[in-house]
Amino acid sequence: MLAYALRRTLWVIPTVLAVITVCYLMLHATPGGPFDTEKHLSAATLANLNAKYHLDQPLWKQYLLYLDALLHGDLGPSVRYVDWSVNDLVGKALPVSLGVGGLSVPIALVIGVLLGTAAAVRRDGITDRIVMLLGNVGNVIPPFVLGPVLVWVFAILLKRSDGHGWLPAGGWGDGGWRYRVLPMALLVIINVSSIARVMRGSMIEVLSGNFIRTARAKGMPGHVIVLRHALKPALMPVVSLLGSICISSITAAVVTESVFALPGLGQLVVDGAINRDYTLVLGLVVLTTVAAVVFNLLVDLAYAWLDPRIRY
């Protein structure tokens, strides 16, 4: 297990380096620069700005300077946000994204596993049909449609005694739970739909195995069979899905935070792309890449722990 974990960990370095290199070259290959929209800048001012951000250097030297800064934990200064570094912007926005996306994943995992297991145990029953309906709704309806529907129902249609909606339509406010419910509900619905469908199919397959028939022939209760014998092998496809779910929760932040006007990483991605803020976009790409690689590494290790055959 240790050798397998070491091999998988060593692959993180070239993967992250390759993604950073490709994104760096693609971003600098796009026409224009971060100061092209500033028409009132003089040639001398533009030259000073380019020198400040090393944009007057050859591309290969800019790349090496950027890698050197990354090795020291510095994501660089923001080109468009004056007196702000990318580290400062990320440090301000990251708690918002973690407070929504970071909490929605474990909630969706628990609910999805429970619903998928219940649907498999009561196959073709009313529970199974409800779970399948929820799975289809979450997979078919895009988040930029489902999000406004949630706002319309819980912030506009349903009113409290004081005339205000049950929940805020958007914003972050003081960061209280009322501002997190709707964006978290959106992400939970999307993720539960995938987890429940995968868990249902996996549990049905496991429950049809020979060892389950043997356990039933010995007179074991149904809940003991499910919890003690069927749950662990049925979780393997769900574990393999967790990496993509965690990554999708990060990428879905662009839509979710735009719908609910949250000052998180998703909004920074949009602003950085619009303003051609090279360092901001690259910094967010680095963070997303590292998170994705770490999630996949943890999934691989968990998969190898559940099934020792994977290590070989």
C-alpha positions as CSV (number, residue, x, y, z in Angstrom):
1,M,0.0,0.0,0.0
2,L,2.8,2.4,0.8
3,A,4.6,1.8,-2.5
4,Y,1.3,2.3,-4.4
5,A,0.6,5.6,-2.5
6,L,4.2,6.8,-3.2
7,R,3.9,6.1,-6.9
8,R,0.6,7.9,-7.1
9,T,1.9,10.9,-5.2
10,L,4.9,11.3,-7.4
11,W,2.6,11.6,-10.4
12,V,1.2,14.8,-8.9
13,I,4.2,16.9,-9.7
14,P,4.4,16.3,-13.5
15,T,0.6,16.5,-13.8
16,V,0.4,19.9,-12.1
17,L,3.5,21.2,-14.0
18,A,1.9,20.1,-17.4
19,V,-1.4,21.8,-16.6
20,I,0.3,25.1,-15.5
21,T,2.5,25.1,-18.6
22,V,-0.4,24.6,-21.1
23,C,-2.6,27.1,-19.4
24,Y,0.2,29.7,-19.2
25,L,1.0,29.3,-22.9
26,M,-2.7,29.4,-23.9
27,L,-3.4,32.5,-21.8
28,H,-0.4,34.4,-23.3
29,A,-1.3,33.2,-26.8
30,T,-4.6,35.1,-26.8
31,P,-4.6,38.4,-28.6
32,G,-4.3,41.6,-26.6
33,G,-3.0,42.3,-23.1
34,P,-4.3,43.3,-19.7
35,F,-3.8,47.1,-20.3
36,D,-5.2,47.3,-23.9
37,T,-8.6,48.6,-22.7
38,E,-6.9,51.5,-20.9
39,K,-6.9,54.0,-23.8
40,H,-5.7,57.0,-21.7
41,L,-2.4,55.4,-20.8
42,S,0.7,57.0,-22.3
43,A,3.4,55.0,-23.9
44,A,5.8,55.6,-20.9
45,T,3.1,54.6,-18.4
46,L,2.3,51.4,-20.4
47,A,6.1,50.6,-20.6
48,N,6.4,51.0,-16.8
49,L,3.4,48.7,-16.2
50,N,4.8,46.1,-18.5
51,A,8.1,46.3,-16.7
52,K,6.5,46.0,-13.3
53,Y,4.7,42.8,-14.2
54,H,7.6,41.4,-16.3
55,L,5.4,41.6,-19.4
56,D,8.4,43.2,-21.3
57,Q,10.5,40.0,-20.8
58,P,10.6,37.1,-23.2
59,L,7.9,34.5,-22.6
60,W,10.3,31.8,-21.4
61,K,11.7,34.2,-18.8
62,Q,8.2,35.2,-17.6
63,Y,7.4,31.6,-17.2
64,L,10.5,30.8,-15.2
65,L,9.9,33.8,-12.9
66,Y,6.3,32.7,-12.4
67,L,7.4,29.1,-11.5
68,D,10.0,30.6,-9.1
69,A,7.2,32.6,-7.4
70,L,5.0,29.5,-7.2
71,L,7.7,27.6,-5.4
72,H,7.8,30.3,-2.8
73,G,4.0,30.2,-2.4
74,D,3.4,33.5,-4.2
75,L,0.7,33.5,-6.8
76,G,1.8,36.9,-8.0
77,P,0.3,40.4,-7.9
78,S,-3.1,41.1,-9.5
79,V,-2.8,43.1,-12.7
80,R,-6.3,44.7,-12.4
81,Y,-6.8,44.9,-8.7
82,V,-4.4,47.6,-7.6
83,D,-2.5,46.9,-4.3
84,W,-3.9,43.4,-4.2
85,S,-2.0,40.2,-4.6
86,V,-3.6,37.0,-5.9
87,N,-3.0,35.5,-2.5
88,D,-5.0,38.2,-0.9
89,L,-7.9,37.9,-3.3
90,V,-8.0,34.1,-3.0
91,G,-7.7,34.3,0.8
92,K,-10.8,36.6,0.8
93,A,-12.9,34.5,-1.6
94,L,-11.9,31.0,-0.6
95,P,-13.8,30.9,2.7
96,V,-17.0,31.7,0.8
97,S,-16.5,28.9,-1.7
98,L,-15.6,26.4,1.0
99,G,-18.5,27.5,3.1
100,V,-20.8,26.5,0.2
101,G,-19.1,23.9,-1.9
102,G,-17.1,22.4,0.8
103,L,-20.1,21.7,3.0
104,S,-22.4,20.5,0.1
105,V,-20.2,17.6,-0.9
106,P,-20.3,15.6,2.4
107,I,-24.1,16.4,2.7
108,A,-24.7,15.2,-0.8
109,L,-22.6,12.0,-0.2
110,V,-24.6,11.0,2.9
111,I,-28.0,11.7,1.3
112,G,-27.0,10.1,-2.0
113,V,-25.7,6.9,-0.4
114,L,-28.9,6.6,1.7
115,L,-31.2,7.3,-1.1
116,G,-29.4,5.0,-3.5
117,T,-29.3,2.2,-1.0
118,A,-33.0,2.6,-0.2
119,A,-33.9,2.6,-3.9
120,A,-31.9,-0.6,-4.5
121,V,-33.4,-2.4,-1.5
122,R,-36.9,-1.4,-2.5
123,R,-36.3,-1.9,-6.2
124,D,-39.2,-0.9,-8.5
125,G,-41.1,0.5,-5.5
126,I,-42.3,4.0,-4.8
127,T,-38.9,4.9,-3.1
128,D,-37.0,3.7,-6.2
129,R,-39.2,5.7,-8.5
130,I,-38.8,8.9,-6.4
131,V,-35.0,8.5,-6.3
132,M,-34.9,7.9,-10.1
133,L,-37.1,11.0,-10.6
134,L,-34.7,13.1,-8.5
135,G,-31.7,11.7,-10.4
136,N,-33.2,12.6,-13.7
137,V,-34.2,16.1,-12.5
138,G,-30.7,16.8,-11.2
139,N,-29.0,15.5,-14.3
140,V,-31.3,17.1,-16.9
141,I,-32.0,20.6,-15.5
142,P,-28.8,22.8,-15.6
143,P,-27.8,24.7,-12.5
144,F,-28.4,28.1,-14.2
145,V,-32.1,27.1,-14.5
146,L,-32.5,25.3,-11.2
147,G,-30.9,28.1,-9.2
148,P,-33.4,30.8,-10.3
149,V,-36.2,28.4,-9.7
150,L,-35.0,27.9,-6.1
151,V,-34.8,31.7,-5.7
152,W,-38.3,32.2,-7.1
153,V,-39.8,29.6,-4.7
154,F,-38.0,30.3,-1.5
155,A,-37.1,34.0,-1.8
156,I,-40.1,35.4,-3.7
157,L,-43.1,33.0,-3.7
158,L,-42.9,31.9,0.0
159,K,-43.2,34.8,2.4
160,R,-42.7,35.2,6.1
161,S,-45.0,37.1,8.4
162,D,-42.9,40.3,7.9
163,G,-43.4,40.1,4.2
164,H,-39.8,39.0,3.3
165,G,-39.0,35.8,1.6
166,W,-38.1,32.7,3.5
167,L,-34.5,32.9,2.4
168,P,-32.3,35.7,0.8
169,A,-32.3,35.7,-3.0
170,G,-28.5,36.2,-3.1
171,G,-25.5,37.9,-1.6
172,W,-23.4,36.8,1.3
173,G,-24.5,39.2,4.1
174,D,-22.9,38.3,7.3
175,G,-22.1,34.8,6.1
176,G,-25.0,33.3,8.1
177,W,-26.7,30.0,7.3
178,R,-29.6,31.8,5.7
179,Y,-27.3,33.0,2.9
180,R,-25.8,29.5,2.4
181,V,-29.0,27.4,2.2
182,L,-30.0,28.1,-1.4
183,P,-26.6,27.8,-3.1
184,M,-25.8,24.7,-1.0
185,A,-29.2,23.2,-1.9
186,L,-28.4,23.7,-5.6
187,L,-25.1,21.9,-5.3
188,V,-26.6,19.2,-3.1
189,I,-29.4,18.5,-5.6
190,I,-26.9,18.2,-8.5
191,N,-24.5,15.9,-6.6
192,V,-27.2,13.8,-5.0
193,S,-28.7,13.0,-8.4
194,S,-25.4,11.5,-9.6
195,I,-24.4,9.7,-6.3
196,A,-27.9,8.2,-5.8
197,R,-28.0,6.8,-9.3
198,V,-24.6,5.3,-9.1
199,M,-25.2,3.9,-5.6
200,R,-28.5,2.3,-6.7
201,G,-27.0,0.5,-9.6
202,S,-24.0,-0.7,-7.6
203,M,-26.1,-1.9,-4.7
204,I,-28.4,-3.8,-7.0
205,E,-25.4,-5.5,-8.6
206,V,-23.9,-6.4,-5.2
207,L,-27.2,-7.7,-3.8
208,S,-27.4,-10.1,-6.7
209,G,-24.0,-11.7,-5.8
210,N,-23.6,-15.2,-4.6
211,F,-22.2,-14.2,-1.2
212,I,-25.4,-12.2,-0.5
213,R,-27.5,-15.2,-1.4
214,T,-25.4,-17.3,1.0
215,A,-26.0,-14.7,3.8
216,R,-29.7,-14.8,3.1
217,A,-29.7,-18.6,3.2
218,K,-28.1,-18.5,6.6
219,G,-31.1,-16.4,7.8
220,M,-29.3,-13.1,8.3
221,P,-31.6,-10.0,8.7
222,G,-31.9,-7.7,5.7
223,H,-30.3,-4.7,7.4
224,V,-27.3,-6.7,8.6
225,I,-26.7,-8.0,5.1
226,V,-26.9,-4.5,3.6
227,L,-24.7,-2.8,6.3
228,R,-22.2,-5.5,6.9
229,H,-21.8,-7.3,3.6
230,A,-23.1,-5.2,0.7
231,L,-22.4,-1.6,1.7
232,K,-18.6,-1.6,1.4
233,P,-18.3,-3.2,-2.1
234,A,-21.3,-1.1,-3.3
235,L,-19.4,2.1,-2.2
236,M,-16.5,1.5,-4.6
237,P,-18.1,3.1,-7.7
238,V,-19.3,6.0,-5.5
239,V,-15.7,6.5,-4.2
240,S,-14.4,6.6,-7.8
241,L,-17.1,9.2,-8.5
242,L,-16.1,11.4,-5.5
243,G,-13.1,12.9,-7.3
244,S,-15.1,14.2,-10.2
245,I,-17.9,15.4,-7.8
246,C,-15.4,17.5,-5.8
247,I,-14.0,19.0,-8.9
248,S,-17.4,19.7,-10.4
249,S,-18.3,21.5,-7.2
250,I,-15.4,23.8,-7.8
251,T,-16.2,24.4,-11.4
252,A,-19.9,24.7,-10.6
253,A,-19.0,27.6,-8.4
254,V,-18.7,29.8,-11.5
255,V,-22.4,29.3,-12.2
256,T,-23.6,29.0,-8.6
257,E,-21.8,32.1,-7.3
258,S,-23.0,34.1,-10.3
259,V,-26.6,33.1,-9.8
260,F,-26.6,33.9,-6.1
261,A,-24.1,36.8,-6.3
262,L,-21.5,35.2,-3.9
263,P,-18.1,36.8,-3.6
264,G,-16.2,33.5,-4.0
265,L,-13.7,31.9,-6.3
266,G,-16.2,31.5,-9.1
267,Q,-16.7,35.3,-9.3
268,L,-12.9,35.8,-9.3
269,V,-12.6,33.5,-12.3
270,V,-15.2,35.5,-14.3
271,D,-13.7,38.8,-13.4
272,G,-10.1,37.6,-14.1
273,A,-11.1,36.3,-17.6
274,I,-13.0,39.4,-18.5
275,N,-10.2,41.8,-17.4
276,R,-7.4,39.6,-18.8
277,D,-5.8,39.4,-15.3
278,Y,-3.2,36.9,-16.2
279,T,-1.8,36.3,-12.7
280,L,-5.3,36.0,-11.2
281,V,-6.5,33.5,-13.8
282,L,-3.3,31.5,-13.5
283,G,-3.4,31.5,-9.8
284,L,-7.0,30.1,-9.8
285,V,-6.0,27.5,-12.4
286,V,-3.1,26.4,-10.1
287,L,-5.4,26.1,-7.1
288,T,-8.0,24.2,-9.1
289,T,-5.4,21.9,-10.6
290,V,-3.8,21.1,-7.2
291,A,-7.3,20.5,-5.7
292,A,-8.3,18.2,-8.5
293,V,-5.1,16.2,-8.4
294,V,-5.3,15.9,-4.6
295,F,-8.9,14.8,-4.8
296,N,-8.1,12.2,-7.4
297,L,-5.1,11.0,-5.4
298,L,-7.3,10.5,-2.3
299,V,-9.9,8.7,-4.4
300,D,-7.2,6.4,-5.8
301,L,-5.9,5.6,-2.3
302,A,-9.4,5.0,-0.9
303,Y,-10.2,2.8,-3.9
304,A,-7.0,0.8,-3.2
305,W,-7.9,0.5,0.4
306,L,-11.4,-0.8,-0.4
307,D,-10.1,-3.2,-3.1
308,P,-6.5,-4.5,-2.5
309,R,-6.4,-5.8,-6.1
310,I,-6.0,-2.2,-7.3
311,R,-2.5,-1.9,-5.6
312,Y,-1.2,-4.6,-7.9
